[in-house]
Amino acid sequence: MPEDSRNSMTETKPQTLSTEEQAPKRKQDGAGTGPKQGGPKGQFGKNQKLMSRISSLEKELEEARASAAEFPLARRARMRSRHWGVIFSFLLLVIAPAVAVNTYLWTVAKDQFVSTTGFTVRSQETAATSDLLGGLASFASSGSASDSDILFEFIQSQEMVRAVDEQLDLRTHFSQHWPEDWAFSIWPSASIEQLLWYWSRVVRISYDSGSGLIEVKTSAFDADYAQDIAEAILGESQLRINALNEQARADAMGYAEADLSEALDRLKDAREALTQFRTRTQIVDPTADIQGRMGVMNNLQQQLAQTLIEYDILLGSVGDADPRVKKSQQRIEVIKDRIRVERENLTASGEDAAVDGAGSTDYPALLSEYERLNVDLQFAEETYRTALAALDVAKDNASRQSRYLATYIRPSLAQEAEAPQRIVIGALSALFLIFIWSIGVLIYYSIRDRS
């Protein structure tokens, strides 16, 4: 506690005591003048209130002294060793690395030029042909989104890096400033895996899965070389799309030919089964044969009706013993027997049907078998025609390119260096160093407070 404040508090006490000493004197003076102020009782009440007020003030003063002794005033702040340590750590861990990074970026790092190209995968529409075939021959589907996904992964693959390296010799170009610009260069003896890691630094890809648009930015120490890398990526992507086309064509032709072969075998089997049926039954068309037999039945019915009429007329004119009546009866019986036999032939079961001189057979079973074979033949013929049309569509699609690479941004030629982004990298590095240093200081003070 500062000495000035203590002295001021000690000096306050004598003044309070002098006030107490003066209180009896005020009482005596008041007693002399009491009658003039309203009597002794009124003056005595006022003195009592004044004394209680003085005692309450003294208590508050004592409490203030006690609180001042318990919580002394803070002394003047001054620098300690830990404060100098924090300042030194800030200089060592933040200022020095930030200065080193920015010095390297502005004095050592070489300028890099950026070339931009953009493309997407398109496919020809074949919906009209598919609709004409009832949707059974839709082999050339769109699939642009899946093709773009494949191309996006292919550009970042080792196969792409190897192909571009064979054309442009990436190691020689990007190691020309090694080890001077070690942060933005690659060592000359880098393996293909290390070159793939460096490829992700010099080739940046933006892909919109919704529209299928792909944008590629390539960086190099020379503007023409950056453009060459972009053109090489574009060319390899086109080759990959052509390979996908060839594979799709081969698959479509293979599927169409397999379907056609299966339809042809089914058609041959259906026709052979129908031929065996005709050879076995000696009937070309059971439907036509039944129609012929029904014609015979109708003719017999007409003959029977005419004979019955003649018989009735004959009975009205001659007796029963007349030979013409007997002949007419015999004729009626023969016609009826013939009608019964024909009906039995048309409705007989498979086991009861017997082949006689007239060629009777089981027509219900024959008709059922013939209809089944005929339906199989019609279905096989329809399947064969559909498969043949699908093969024609597959050949038509194979004769032209169904997928192609549509370039909406040709590889650009840079005039000014855009990389490295010195201001952005310097600011981010300084911010990151300050963040790390702040965490370290907070951890230090947290441990110190706990200990």
SVG drawing of the C-alpha trace seen along z (x, -y; Angstrom):
<svg xmlns="http://www.w3.org/2000/svg" viewBox="-100 -33 121 137">
<polyline fill="none" stroke="black" stroke-width="0.4" points="0.0,0.0 1.5,-3.4 2.8,-5.6 0.9,-8.7 -2.5,-7.0 -1.5,-5.7 -0.5,-9.2 -3.8,-10.7 -5.8,-8.1 -3.8,-8.6 -4.3,-12.4 -8.1,-11.9 -8.4,-10.5 -7.2,-13.6 -9.7,-15.7 -12.5,-13.3 -11.4,-13.3 -11.4,-17.1 -15.0,-17.0 -15.8,-14.7 -14.1,-17.1 -16.1,-19.9 -19.4,-18.1 -19.7,-18.7 -18.8,-22.3 -21.7,-22.6 -23.9,-21.0 -22.9,-23.5 -23.4,-26.4 -26.7,-25.1 -27.8,-24.7 -27.2,-28.4 -29.3,-29.4 -31.9,-26.6 -34.9,-28.6 -34.6,-30.8 -34.7,-27.7 -37.9,-26.1 -36.9,-24.5 -34.5,-21.9 -36.4,-18.9 -36.2,-19.9 -32.6,-20.8 -31.8,-17.4 -33.5,-15.5 -31.4,-17.3 -28.2,-16.5 -29.1,-12.8 -29.6,-12.7 -26.3,-14.4 -24.5,-12.0 -25.9,-9.0 -24.9,-10.5 -21.4,-11.0 -21.1,-7.4 -22.4,-5.9 -19.8,-8.0 -17.1,-6.7 -18.1,-3.1 -18.0,-3.6 -14.5,-5.1 -13.3,-2.1 -14.8,0.3 -13.0,-1.7 -9.7,-1.4 -10.1,2.3 -11.0,2.8 -8.0,0.7 -5.7,2.8 -7.2,6.0 -7.0,5.0 -4.0,2.8 -3.7,0.6 -1.8,2.1 1.7,1.0 3.1,-0.5 3.6,2.1 7.1,2.9 8.7,5.2 9.7,8.7 11.7,11.5 8.7,13.3 7.5,10.2 10.8,9.9 10.6,13.6 7.2,13.2 8.5,10.2 11.6,12.2 9.5,15.2 7.3,13.0 10.3,11.6 11.9,15.1 8.7,17.1 6.7,14.5 8.7,11.5 11.8,13.4 10.0,16.2 7.6,13.7 10.5,11.6 12.3,14.6 9.2,15.9 8.6,12.5 12.3,12.0 12.3,15.4 9.1,14.6 10.3,11.2 14.0,12.0 14.4,15.7 11.2,17.1 10.9,17.1 7.9,15.8 5.5,18.4 3.0,18.0 -0.5,19.5 -2.4,20.9 -6.1,21.7 -8.2,24.1 -11.8,25.4 -13.7,28.2 -16.5,30.7 -17.7,34.0 -20.7,34.1 -22.6,36.9 -24.9,37.1 -28.6,37.6 -30.2,40.9 -33.5,40.6 -35.5,40.4 -34.2,43.7 -34.7,45.4 -38.3,44.2 -38.9,45.7 -37.6,49.1 -39.7,49.0 -36.7,48.3 -35.2,51.8 -32.2,50.4 -31.0,47.5 -27.3,48.4 -25.8,45.0 -26.9,43.3 -25.8,39.8 -23.5,40.5 -21.8,37.1 -21.6,36.7 -19.9,40.1 -17.5,39.3 -16.6,36.0 -16.0,37.7 -13.6,40.2 -11.8,37.3 -11.5,35.4 -9.8,38.3 -7.7,39.1 -6.1,35.6 -4.8,36.1 -3.6,39.7 -0.1,41.0 -0.9,42.0 -1.5,38.4 1.7,37.2 3.7,39.9 2.2,39.0 2.8,35.3 6.3,35.9 7.1,38.0 6.0,35.1 7.5,32.1 10.1,33.5 8.6,32.0 11.6,32.7 14.0,30.6 11.8,27.6 10.7,27.5 14.2,28.4 16.0,25.6 16.0,23.3 16.9,26.0 18.2,25.6 18.1,21.8 14.3,21.7 13.8,24.9 10.2,24.1 8.7,23.9 11.0,26.3 11.5,30.0 14.8,31.9 16.1,33.4 16.1,37.0 12.5,37.0 10.6,40.3 7.2,40.6 5.4,40.6 7.2,37.4 6.5,35.9 2.8,36.8 2.9,34.9 4.5,31.9 1.9,32.1 -0.9,31.2 1.0,28.0 1.4,26.8 -1.9,28.1 -5.1,26.9 -8.5,28.4 -12.0,26.9 -14.9,29.3 -18.6,28.6 -20.3,31.9 -23.7,30.4 -22.9,29.1 -19.8,31.3 -17.6,28.3 -13.8,28.8 -11.4,25.9 -7.6,26.5 -4.9,24.0 -1.3,24.9 1.7,23.0 5.3,23.0 8.4,20.8 7.7,19.9 4.4,18.8 4.8,20.9 5.6,24.0 2.5,23.4 0.4,23.3 2.1,26.5 1.1,28.3 -2.5,27.2 -2.6,28.3 -1.0,31.7 -3.7,32.2 -6.3,31.3 -4.9,33.8 -4.6,36.7 -8.1,36.0 -9.4,36.3 -7.6,39.6 -9.1,40.9 -12.6,39.9 -11.9,41.7 -10.9,44.8 -14.1,44.6 -16.0,44.3 -14.2,47.4 -15.0,49.4 -18.7,48.2 -18.9,49.1 -17.4,52.6 -19.8,53.2 -22.8,52.0 -21.9,54.1 -21.2,57.2 -24.5,56.9 -26.4,56.3 -24.8,59.2 -25.4,61.5 -29.1,60.5 -29.4,61.1 -27.8,64.5 -30.1,65.5 -33.1,64.3 -32.1,66.2 -31.7,69.4 -35.1,68.9 -36.6,68.3 -35.0,71.5 -36.2,73.6 -39.8,72.2 -39.9,72.9 -38.4,76.4 -41.0,77.2 -43.8,76.1 -42.3,78.2 -42.2,81.3 -45.8,80.7 -46.9,80.5 -44.8,83.6 -46.3,85.6 -49.9,84.7 -49.8,84.3 -51.7,81.1 -50.3,77.8 -52.8,75.6 -55.2,77.2 -57.4,74.1 -57.9,74.4 -58.4,78.2 -61.1,77.7 -62.8,75.1 -62.9,77.7 -64.4,80.4 -66.9,77.9 -67.8,77.3 -68.4,81.1 -70.6,81.1 -72.7,78.3 -73.1,80.1 -74.1,83.3 -76.6,81.3 -78.1,79.8 -78.3,83.2 -80.0,84.7 -82.6,81.9 -83.3,82.4 -83.6,86.2 -85.9,85.9 -88.2,83.6 -88.2,86.1 -89.0,88.9 -91.9,87.1 -93.3,86.4 -92.8,90.0 -94.7,91.3 -97.7,89.1 -98.0,90.6 -97.0,94.3 -97.1,97.0 -94.3,98.1 -93.6,101.2 -92.6,99.2 -88.9,99.8 -88.4,96.1 -89.3,95.5 -86.8,98.1 -84.1,96.5 -84.9,93.1 -84.7,94.4 -81.4,96.1 -80.1,92.8 -81.1,90.9 -79.3,93.4 -76.1,93.2 -76.1,89.4 -76.7,89.4 -73.9,92.0 -71.6,89.8 -72.5,86.7 -71.9,88.6 -68.4,89.8 -67.4,86.3 -68.5,84.8 -66.5,87.5 -63.5,86.7 -63.7,83.0 -64.3,83.6 -62.4,86.8 -59.7,86.9 -56.1,87.8 -56.4,91.4 -59.8,92.1 -58.9,90.6 -58.3,93.2 -57.1,92.6 -59.3,94.3 -59.6,94.2 -61.0,90.7 -58.0,89.4 -59.7,88.7 -57.6,87.3 -57.6,85.3 -58.4,81.9 -58.7,80.0 -55.2,81.2 -53.9,80.5 -55.4,77.0 -54.0,76.2 -50.5,77.4 -50.6,75.5 -51.7,72.3 -48.8,72.6 -46.3,73.2 -47.7,70.4 -47.4,67.9 -43.8,69.0 -43.1,68.4 -44.6,65.0 -42.8,64.0 -39.5,65.3 -40.0,63.4 -40.8,60.1 -37.7,60.6 -35.5,61.2 -36.8,58.1 -36.1,56.0 -32.6,57.4 -31.9,56.8 -33.0,53.1 -30.9,52.8 -27.8,54.1 -28.4,51.5 -28.6,48.8 -25.4,50.0 -23.6,50.0 -24.9,46.5 -23.6,45.2 -20.3,47.0 -19.9,45.2 -19.8,41.8 -18.3,40.3 -21.0,40.5 -18.8,38.8 -16.5,35.8 -14.6,33.2 -16.1,29.8 -13.5,27.1 -15.1,23.8 -11.7,22.2 -8.7,22.8 -5.3,22.9 -4.4,19.3 -0.9,17.6 -0.1,15.5 1.6,12.1 2.2,11.4 3.3,13.7 0.5,14.6 2.3,16.9 3.5,17.2 1.0,15.0 3.5,13.3 1.2,11.0 -1.3,13.7 1.3,16.3 3.2,13.7 0.0,12.6 -1.2,16.1 2.2,17.2 2.3,14.2 -1.3,14.9 -0.5,18.6 2.7,17.7 0.8,15.3 -1.9,17.9 0.7,20.5 2.6,18.0 -0.6,16.9 -1.6,20.5 1.9,21.1 1.7,18.0 -1.7,19.0 -0.5,22.4 2.5,21.0 0.4,18.6 -2.2,21.3 0.5,23.7 2.1,20.9 -1.2,19.9 -1.9,23.5 1.5,24.0"/>
</svg>
